[in-house]
């Protein structure tokens, strides 16, 4: 694939999104992150980052406090939901 190099200036919000895309391993470098944003749009990137941050918060909470207690009749509940 032939590629062209274009130098651009981005605002702080876009730079933060780029850094978060890299942090959550959605992009491997800044160029990939900017390509990801161009393909999916700023709103798509923001929604994806929000989902990642929420899931990271849940994981962090579980690591600190342990996994949540599940109901003892979880199998029965699952079976009823399928019917």
N, C-alpha and C positions, 0 to 999 in steps of 0.2 A: 504494500500500500504506500503510495506516495503521499507525503504529508508536507504541509506548509507551516512555517513557524510565524506566529503573529504575537507581538508583544502588546499586552493590554494592561491597563490599570483597573483594579476592581475596588469596590468600597469595602468597608470593614465587615458588613453583614455577609457579603458574598465570600469574603476571605474566611469568615467563621464557618460558613457552610462547607467550604472546600476542606478546611481542617477537620471538621466533623465527619465528612464523607471518608476521609483517610483514616480517622480514628476508629470508625466502625467498620473498616475494611470493605467499604463499598467501592473504593477507588484506591489504586496503589500509589498514586502520586498526584501532584497538583494538576498536571495536564489531563490526566484521566478524570479527575474530579470535575474539572471545568467541562470536559466533554460530556460527562454524566449529567451535569446541570443543563447543558445546551440541549441534550436529547430529551430530558424529563421535565425541564422547566424548574424555576425557582420554587414554585408551590409544591411540586412533586418532591423536590429535594427536602423541603421543610417538613412535609408530612412523613417522609421516610425517616428523617432524623428524629422527629418526635416519637415515632413508634419505637425506634431503637433506644432512645433515652428512657421511655417508659418501661421497656423490657429490662434494661440495665438496672433501673431502680428496683424492680421486682426481684431480680436476681440478687442485688445487693442486700435487700431486706431479708430474703431467705437465707443468705449466708450469715447475716448477723443474728437472726432470731430462729433460724431453722425453718424447715418446710411446714406449711400449714397443716393442721389436723384435718384429715378427710373423714367424712361420715362413715360409720361402721357398715352401713348398708349401701355403700356406693355401687356395688354390682347390681343390686335390685333397682336402684334409681336409674342406672344406665339402661337396664332392660326395659323399664317403664317408658323411658324417653324414646326408645326405638319403636315402640308400638304405636 
